[in-house]
């Protein structure tokens, strides 16, 4: 899982210009002020960056970056749902 978080950080800092100091495992898309279009683009970019086909709609809307990292890692190992909340959607 340790290799995934730096990829997420790279996408957030380079593509979305999120200050690196604001990116930590407990950050959510809301706390990083990502709107619905940015979240959708993030999902596509991180899927391409991490490889494979992840269905980010399975993630809870309030998923943290740590949750997202675990989800990507688990999906690479056969797939698993992270969290039990409402699924993340492109609408806010």
C-alpha positions in Angstrom: 0.0 0.0 0.0 2.9 2.4 0.6 3.6 2.8 -3.1 0.0 3.9 -3.8 -0.2 7.0 -1.6 2.8 8.7 -3.4 0.9 8.2 -6.7 -2.2 9.8 -5.2 -0.2 12.7 -3.9 1.5 13.2 -7.3 -1.8 13.3 -9.1 -3.3 15.7 -6.6 -0.3 18.1 -6.5 0.5 18.1 -10.2 -2.9 17.9 -11.8 -5.2 19.6 -9.2 -2.6 21.9 -7.7 -3.4 20.8 -4.1 -0.6 21.9 -1.8 1.4 18.9 -0.6 1.1 20.0 3.0 -2.7 19.5 2.8 -2.4 15.9 1.6 -2.4 13.3 4.4 -4.0 9.9 4.9 -7.1 11.4 6.6 -7.8 14.0 3.9 -11.1 13.6 2.0 -12.0 15.0 -1.4 -14.2 17.5 0.4 -11.4 18.6 2.7 -9.2 19.1 -0.4 -12.0 21.2 -2.0 -12.4 18.9 -4.9 -15.6 19.4 -6.8 -17.6 16.7 -8.5 -15.8 17.1 -11.8 -12.4 17.0 -10.2 -13.4 13.9 -8.3 -14.4 12.2 -11.5 -11.2 13.2 -13.2 -9.2 12.1 -10.2 -10.8 8.7 -10.3 -9.9 8.3 -14.0 -6.3 9.6 -13.5 -5.6 7.4 -10.4 -7.1 4.4 -12.2 -4.7 5.0 -15.1 -1.8 5.8 -12.8 -2.3 2.8 -10.5 -3.2 0.5 -13.4 -6.2 -1.9 -13.7 -9.9 -1.2 -13.6 -11.1 0.1 -10.3 -14.8 1.0 -9.8 -14.5 4.1 -7.6 -18.3 4.2 -7.3 -17.9 1.5 -4.6 -16.0 3.9 -2.3 -18.0 5.8 0.3 -18.5 9.5 -0.5 -16.5 10.5 2.6 -13.6 8.1 1.8 -10.2 9.3 3.0 -7.0 9.1 1.0 -6.1 6.2 3.2 -9.4 4.5 2.3 -8.7 5.1 -1.4 -5.2 3.7 -1.1 -6.5 0.6 0.6 -9.3 0.2 -2.0 -6.7 0.4 -4.9 -4.4 -2.1 -3.1 -7.3 -4.5 -2.3 -8.6 -4.2 -5.9 -5.2 -5.2 -7.1 -5.4 -8.3 -4.8 -8.8 -9.4 -6.0 -11.2 -6.6 -5.0 -12.7 -5.5 -1.8 -15.2 -2.8 -0.7 -13.7 -0.2 1.6 -16.0 1.4 4.3 -19.7 0.9 4.7 -21.0 4.4 3.9 -22.8 5.8 0.9 -20.9 5.2 -2.4 -18.9 8.0 -3.8 -20.5 9.5 -6.8 -19.6 12.2 -9.3 -22.4 14.5 -8.0 -22.1 16.6 -4.9 
